[in-house]
């Protein structure tokens, strides 16, 4: 799959069915339709985006909160058949830029300690391991690794250097 054929756009209510398929295949305790709807309609600090192919199929999605200058990535998932193809990276890069444009200075997220692929993705973007939250997840019970990007402008400078080089 060519990444230049992917578009990232704000999630709409009619996207929820497609999102739920990815969500239920990705997480042992998936969000419900009501949770996604609430994020779309009730929280002015919540931002949700989908990645689509050129036929409009949803390939993945990401959700973050921005409260003052702190961004918290709540959810990132990619269709199981399309993982490790750069879609998650494209979504994360998009929201880091979006959050920074909206005033974010720092970014936090939680990830299962066993999710090596996600941890490696976040580390490639400059996140550091900040703490462990004991028994944070259920089904199965597992610790969460709290990861932080302490200076989103440092990520932006790195990206500028990569583009220039």
Protein Blocks (a to p, Z undefined) as FASTA:
>chain_A
ZZklpccddddfklmmmmmmmmmmmpcbdcdfklmmmmmmmmmkbccdddddfkopafbd
cddddehjaccdfbdcddfklgonommmmmmmmmmmmmmmnopabdcddddfklmmlmmm
mmmnopacfbdcehkbghiaddddddddfblklmmmmmmmmmmZZ
